[in-house]
Amino acid sequence: YANSGAGAINLARYAGADHVILLGYDCQHTGGKAHHHGDHPKRLGNAARPDAWVRNFELLAVDLNGLPAINATRETALTCFPRMLLEDAYKVHCKNAVPKRADVVCFHGQPRPWDVVLPAKLL
């Protein structure tokens, strides 16, 4: 799908995920920045065409064949996944704790893991 974030979702699918919560999938230059961090060195790409990624995610959404994927990204150009606040996604999908089967937690972009404040009952 030509995007590391899409690759992470696809990896979760093949690893047997029951659901996926997307964080940091803005697919746009949020705040005028290509990344939440500084630009990559010149030999690497710097998100020159994030609008092109949107179509790749639309294809991925179809290929997920019903795997629930919720976009909890604060600002996003993606419309192919249902939107939900991160706090609500935790309430719906994690109930009282992160599922015991949770094998991979992938933060791609912002918020960064240390920026997320979990409710005390989930800690």
C-alpha positions in Angstrom: 0.0 0.0 0.0 3.1 2.2 -0.3 2.9 3.6 3.2 4.3 2.4 6.5 1.1 3.2 8.4 -0.9 1.1 5.9 1.7 -1.6 6.2 1.3 -1.6 10.0 -2.5 -2.0 9.6 -2.0 -4.8 7.1 0.5 -6.5 9.4 -2.1 -6.4 12.2 -4.7 -8.0 10.0 -2.4 -10.9 9.0 -1.3 -11.3 12.7 -5.0 -11.9 13.6 -6.1 -8.6 15.1 -9.7 -8.4 16.2 -9.8 -4.7 15.7 -7.4 -1.8 14.9 -7.3 1.7 16.3 -5.4 4.2 14.2 -3.5 7.0 15.8 -1.4 9.6 13.9 -2.9 8.8 10.5 -3.3 12.4 9.4 -2.3 11.8 5.7 -1.8 15.5 5.3 0.7 18.1 6.3 -0.8 18.9 9.7 0.4 22.2 11.0 2.5 22.7 7.8 4.8 19.8 8.8 5.5 16.6 6.8 6.0 14.6 10.0 5.5 14.9 13.7 9.4 15.0 13.9 11.9 16.8 11.8 12.3 16.0 8.1 14.1 12.8 7.0 17.6 13.1 5.4 17.5 14.0 1.7 17.9 10.3 0.6 14.5 9.5 2.2 11.1 10.7 1.3 9.4 13.5 3.3 5.7 13.0 2.6 5.7 15.0 -0.6 2.3 13.7 -1.6 0.3 12.6 1.4 -2.9 13.1 -0.6 -1.8 10.1 -2.7 -1.9 7.9 0.4 -5.6 8.5 0.9 -6.4 6.3 -2.1 -4.2 3.6 -0.8 -6.0 3.6 2.5 -9.3 3.5 0.7 -8.1 0.3 -1.0 -6.9 -1.1 2.3 -10.2 -0.4 4.0 -11.9 -2.6 1.4 -9.3 -5.3 1.7 -9.8 -5.5 5.4 -12.9 -7.5 4.8 -14.8 -6.3 7.8 -12.0 -6.1 10.3 -13.0 -3.1 12.5 -10.6 -0.2 12.1 -11.3 3.0 13.9 -9.5 6.2 13.1 -8.8 8.0 16.4 -6.4 10.5 14.8 -7.1 14.1 15.8 -6.7 15.7 12.4 -7.0 13.5 9.4 -7.7 13.5 5.6 -8.9 9.9 5.8 -12.6 9.3 5.5 -12.6 5.6 4.7 -12.5 4.5 8.4 -15.1 5.4 11.1 -13.9 8.2 13.4 -13.9 8.0 17.1 -12.1 9.9 19.9 -9.2 7.9 21.3 -10.8 8.0 24.8 -14.0 6.5 23.3 -12.1 3.9 21.3 -10.5 2.7 24.5 -13.8 2.5 26.2 -15.3 0.5 23.4 -12.5 -1.8 22.5 -10.4 -2.1 25.6 -13.1 -2.0 28.3 -11.2 -2.2 31.6 -7.8 -2.9 30.2 -5.8 -3.5 27.0 -6.9 -6.9 25.7 -4.8 -9.8 26.9 -4.4 -10.8 23.2 -2.9 -7.4 22.3 0.4 -8.3 20.7 1.3 -5.0 18.9 0.6 -1.4 19.8 1.9 0.9 17.0 1.9 4.6 17.4 2.5 6.2 13.9 2.7 10.0 14.1 1.0 11.9 16.8 -0.1 11.6 19.5 3.1 9.9 20.6 2.7 7.2 23.3 3.9 9.5 26.0 1.4 12.2 25.0 -1.6 9.9 25.7 -3.1 10.0 29.1 -5.0 6.9 29.9 -7.9 6.9 32.4 -6.7 5.7 35.8 -8.9 2.6 35.6 -6.9 1.5 32.5 -3.5 1.8 34.1 
